[in-house]
Amino acid sequence: MLKFGKILLAALAISAASWAAPQGPAAQNAQSPPEPKTPAVFVPENRHRFPAVYEGVRVKHEFEIQNRGRVPLDIQKVRTG
């Protein structure tokens, strides 16, 4: 019974907090800090496993790199793993 009371109390607290929070676009701007003007790299597939290949055979895979930031992304160094 005590566990049920804690869950109910937590649910009520969350409900009250969401009810008291301001709503609408003005509230969203007031709560979230402005986005910094920086590049933001996004790599949908950041790992690739090659199938078994014979020694000496060249294999190739291209990774897609996206910039989801607000300024140009400058890639200066790439390392293979």
Long-range contacts (C-beta under 8 A, 24 or more apart in sequence): 35-70, 36-70, 37-69, 37-70, 37-71, 38-69, 38-70, 38-71, 39-67, 39-69, 39-70, 39-71, 39-72, 39-73, 39-74, 40-67, 40-68, 40-69, 40-70, 40-73, 41-65, 41-66, 41-67, 41-68, 41-69, 41-73, 42-66, 42-67, 42-68
